[in-house]
Amino acid sequence: MTLSLEQLSARVAGSTPALLQWVQAQLASGHSPTVLLRTLTDAGWQPQVAQATLEAMTLQWADQVSSQLQSATVHMPQPALSSLRGDIDAGDRTVQMLMSMQNPNIVLLGNLLSPQECDALIADARPAMARSKTVATQSGGEEINPDRTSEGMFFQRGQTTVVERLEARIAQLLQWPVDHGEGLQVLNYHPGAQYKPHHDYFNPHEPGSAALLRRGGQRVATVVIYLNDVPAGGCTYFPESRLRIHPRKGNAVFFGYAQPQAHTLTLHAGDPVEEGEKWIATKWLREKTFQ
């Protein structure tokens, strides 16, 4: 049974299970912890108490789901985290594992691209840059979104030598076929540009998602590659775990989401660039062959 907020407010003082049940139901419906925090504070909760309670219960539920997924042995793209040396074979290059988290599933990678490869991607992408768009959830097409104030372009798979080399490297690194990846997207953020918190998977409840899923199934992982150093700002921010990844040329952050649901804790944002500019390349991986 799903409790209404009124029922919850009446029972929550002495009933942690009732609150947990409500939080689980809301997360399963696709609502982010940020929305739940606003709901509780609007109902009269003290912000600090509401935030601490939601953080504990969101992590508790996510741990339960993570354990269930691991026991089900679902095959997903993933770096070889068993490497105790911290070095991972990426075919033509050795990549360093700088940091890893289990929940959310985030891995910070070093040396994925050489400085020369970063520069080549920027040079090849620059002539085609235009105002970035996002997925139109109602139609399955694309649209200008005020939450995303960058410029971008897409390469076709294997379009250039560097793109082809990078795609093969990612496939080796994550043990995921090249044809299960979308075309590489290059983005440029000028001072003040940002991308507000969002999920990369397609919400299965949105009417436009069916058309997107027919092209290769659900998105299951993201690789964000930093093509330059950013003097200030421009971090990749995961608000639910309070993790910030600072852009460093040639490094990348991988994060996976086995299900298109908020409990994966992969809500993320691109912080506003405060100084200089930011160049990144993004690779989204699909369940099936992407067409």
HUFEN-V472375 format. One record per residue. N is the residue number from 0. RES is the residue in one letter. PHI is phi in radians with two decimals (none if undefined). Layout:
n=N res=RES phi=PHI
n=N res=RES phi=PHI
//
This chain:
n=0 res=M phi=none
n=1 res=T phi=-1.64
n=2 res=L phi=-1.46
n=3 res=S phi=-1.35
n=4 res=L phi=-1.10
n=5 res=E phi=-1.13
n=6 res=Q phi=-1.10
n=7 res=L phi=-1.08
n=8 res=S phi=-1.05
n=9 res=A phi=-1.31
n=10 res=R phi=-1.94
n=11 res=V phi=-1.17
n=12 res=A phi=-0.95
n=13 res=G phi=-2.04
n=14 res=S phi=-2.47
n=15 res=T phi=-1.04
n=16 res=P phi=-1.00
n=17 res=A phi=-1.13
n=18 res=L phi=-1.14
n=19 res=L phi=-1.05
n=20 res=Q phi=-1.08
n=21 res=W phi=-1.15
n=22 res=V phi=-1.05
n=23 res=Q phi=-1.06
n=24 res=A phi=-1.12
n=25 res=Q phi=-1.21
n=26 res=L phi=-1.12
n=27 res=A phi=-1.13
n=28 res=S phi=-1.43
n=29 res=G phi=1.75
n=30 res=H phi=-1.36
n=31 res=S phi=-1.42
n=32 res=P phi=-1.00
n=33 res=T phi=-1.09
n=34 res=V phi=-1.15
n=35 res=L phi=-1.13
n=36 res=L phi=-1.06
n=37 res=R phi=-1.12
n=38 res=T phi=-1.09
n=39 res=L phi=-1.20
n=40 res=T phi=-1.18
n=41 res=D phi=-1.12
n=42 res=A phi=-1.48
n=43 res=G phi=1.94
n=44 res=W phi=-1.23
n=45 res=Q phi=-1.18
n=46 res=P phi=-0.94
n=47 res=Q phi=-1.17
n=48 res=V phi=-1.16
n=49 res=A phi=-1.07
n=50 res=Q phi=-1.13
n=51 res=A phi=-1.10
n=52 res=T phi=-1.14
n=53 res=L phi=-1.13
n=54 res=E phi=-1.05
n=55 res=A phi=-1.13
n=56 res=M phi=-1.33
n=57 res=T phi=-1.12
n=58 res=L phi=-1.16
n=59 res=Q phi=-1.08
n=60 res=W phi=-1.19
n=61 res=A phi=-1.10
n=62 res=D phi=-1.10
n=63 res=Q phi=-1.09
n=64 res=V phi=-1.15
n=65 res=S phi=-1.07
n=66 res=S phi=-1.12
n=67 res=Q phi=-1.13
n=68 res=L phi=-1.17
n=69 res=Q phi=-1.14
n=70 res=S phi=-1.19
n=71 res=A phi=-1.47
n=72 res=T phi=0.84
n=73 res=V phi=-1.30
n=74 res=H phi=-1.40
n=75 res=M phi=-2.43
n=76 res=P phi=-1.09
n=77 res=Q phi=-2.91
n=78 res=P phi=-1.13
n=79 res=A phi=-1.36
n=80 res=L phi=-1.26
n=81 res=S phi=-1.32
n=82 res=S phi=-1.24
n=83 res=L phi=-1.32
n=84 res=R phi=-1.36
n=85 res=G phi=1.51
n=86 res=D phi=-1.87
n=87 res=I phi=-2.19
n=88 res=D phi=-1.29
n=89 res=A phi=-2.04
n=90 res=G phi=1.49
n=91 res=D phi=-1.57
n=92 res=R phi=-2.71
n=93 res=T phi=-1.69
n=94 res=V phi=-1.89
n=95 res=Q phi=-1.62
n=96 res=M phi=-1.60
n=97 res=L phi=-1.58
n=98 res=M phi=-2.88
n=99 res=S phi=-2.51
n=100 res=M phi=-2.26
n=101 res=Q phi=-1.53
n=102 res=N phi=-2.52
n=103 res=P phi=-1.27
n=104 res=N phi=-1.44
n=105 res=I phi=-2.26
n=106 res=V phi=-2.32
n=107 res=L phi=-1.66
n=108 res=L phi=-2.03
n=109 res=G phi=-1.94
n=110 res=N phi=1.21
n=111 res=L phi=-1.19
n=112 res=L phi=-2.19
n=113 res=S phi=-1.37
n=114 res=P phi=-0.99
n=115 res=Q phi=-1.16
n=116 res=E phi=-1.18
n=117 res=C phi=-1.05
n=118 res=D phi=-1.09
n=119 res=A phi=-1.16
n=120 res=L phi=-1.10
n=121 res=I phi=-1.09
n=122 res=A phi=-1.10
n=123 res=D phi=-1.26
n=124 res=A phi=-1.47
n=125 res=R phi=-0.91
n=126 res=P phi=-1.15
n=127 res=A phi=-1.81
n=128 res=M phi=-1.19
n=129 res=A phi=-2.62
n=130 res=R phi=-0.92
n=131 res=S phi=-1.14
n=132 res=K phi=-2.10
n=133 res=T phi=-2.14
n=134 res=V phi=-1.15
n=135 res=A phi=-1.48
n=136 res=T phi=-1.17
n=137 res=Q phi=-1.45
n=138 res=S phi=-2.01
n=139 res=G phi=1.53
n=140 res=G phi=-1.61
n=141 res=E phi=-2.19
n=142 res=E phi=-2.70
n=143 res=I phi=-1.24
n=144 res=N phi=-2.19
n=145 res=P phi=-1.10
n=146 res=D phi=-1.31
n=147 res=R phi=-2.17
n=148 res=T phi=-1.99
n=149 res=S phi=-2.07
n=150 res=E phi=-1.99
n=151 res=G phi=-2.77
n=152 res=M phi=-2.77
n=153 res=F phi=-2.02
n=154 res=F phi=-1.61
n=155 res=Q phi=-1.25
n=156 res=R phi=-0.99
n=157 res=G phi=1.21
n=158 res=Q phi=-1.15
n=159 res=T phi=-2.21
n=160 res=T phi=-1.07
n=161 res=V phi=-1.18
n=162 res=V phi=-1.07
n=163 res=E phi=-1.07
n=164 res=R phi=-1.14
n=165 res=L phi=-1.13
n=166 res=E phi=-1.10
n=167 res=A phi=-1.14
n=168 res=R phi=-1.14
n=169 res=I phi=-1.12
n=170 res=A phi=-1.07
n=171 res=Q phi=-1.19
n=172 res=L phi=-1.11
n=173 res=L phi=-1.81
n=174 res=Q phi=0.93
n=175 res=W phi=-2.45
n=176 res=P phi=-1.06
n=177 res=V phi=-0.99
n=178 res=D phi=-1.31
n=179 res=H phi=-1.65
n=180 res=G phi=-2.03
n=181 res=E phi=-1.27
n=182 res=G phi=-1.08
n=183 res=L phi=-1.19
n=184 res=Q phi=-1.82
n=185 res=V phi=-1.90
n=186 res=L phi=-2.20
n=187 res=N phi=-2.24
n=188 res=Y phi=-1.97
n=189 res=H phi=-1.54
n=190 res=P phi=-0.90
n=191 res=G phi=1.57
n=192 res=A phi=-1.29
n=193 res=Q phi=-2.75
n=194 res=Y phi=-2.36
n=195 res=K phi=-1.21
n=196 res=P phi=-0.92
n=197 res=H phi=-2.81
n=198 res=H phi=-1.86
n=199 res=D phi=-1.56
n=200 res=Y phi=-1.25
n=201 res=F phi=-1.56
n=202 res=N phi=-1.17
n=203 res=P phi=-1.13
n=204 res=H phi=-1.57
n=205 res=E phi=-1.43
n=206 res=P phi=-1.10
n=207 res=G phi=-1.46
n=208 res=S phi=-1.21
n=209 res=A phi=-1.02
n=210 res=A phi=-1.15
n=211 res=L phi=-1.19
n=212 res=L phi=-1.22
n=213 res=R phi=-1.18
n=214 res=R phi=-1.47
n=215 res=G phi=2.86
n=216 res=G phi=1.34
n=217 res=Q phi=-1.29
n=218 res=R phi=-1.19
n=219 res=V phi=-2.18
n=220 res=A phi=-2.85
n=221 res=T phi=-2.33
n=222 res=V phi=-2.14
n=223 res=V phi=-1.85
n=224 res=I phi=-1.95
n=225 res=Y phi=-1.59
n=226 res=L phi=-1.71
n=227 res=N phi=-2.71
n=228 res=D phi=-1.44
n=229 res=V phi=-1.88
n=230 res=P phi=-1.01
n=231 res=A phi=-2.72
n=232 res=G phi=1.36
n=233 res=G phi=1.32
n=234 res=C phi=-1.24
n=235 res=T phi=-1.56
n=236 res=Y phi=-2.03
n=237 res=F phi=-1.89
n=238 res=P phi=-1.13
n=239 res=E phi=-1.24
n=240 res=S phi=-1.90
n=241 res=R phi=1.00
n=242 res=L phi=-1.85
n=243 res=R phi=-2.10
n=244 res=I phi=-1.80
n=245 res=H phi=-1.50
n=246 res=P phi=-1.11
n=247 res=R phi=-2.33
n=248 res=K phi=-0.91
n=249 res=G phi=1.58
n=250 res=N phi=-1.44
n=251 res=A phi=-2.62
n=252 res=V phi=-2.09
n=253 res=F phi=-1.83
n=254 res=F phi=-2.51
n=255 res=G phi=-1.99
n=256 res=Y phi=-2.52
n=257 res=A phi=-1.20
n=258 res=Q phi=-2.36
n=259 res=P phi=-1.42
n=260 res=Q phi=-2.45
n=261 res=A phi=-1.16
n=262 res=H phi=-1.16
n=263 res=T phi=-1.23
n=264 res=L phi=1.04
n=265 res=T phi=-1.79
n=266 res=L phi=-1.02
n=267 res=H phi=-2.61
n=268 res=A phi=-2.55
n=269 res=G phi=-1.81
n=270 res=D phi=-1.03
n=271 res=P phi=-1.00
n=272 res=V phi=-1.30
n=273 res=E phi=-1.70
n=274 res=E phi=-2.65
n=275 res=G phi=1.33
n=276 res=E phi=-2.42
n=277 res=K phi=-2.24
n=278 res=W phi=-2.08
n=279 res=I phi=-2.37
n=280 res=A phi=-2.11
n=281 res=T phi=-2.08
n=282 res=K phi=-2.12
n=283 res=W phi=-1.76
n=284 res=L phi=-1.86
n=285 res=R phi=-1.90
n=286 res=E phi=-1.13
n=287 res=K phi=-2.25
n=288 res=T phi=-1.08
n=289 res=F phi=-1.57
n=290 res=Q phi=-2.07
//
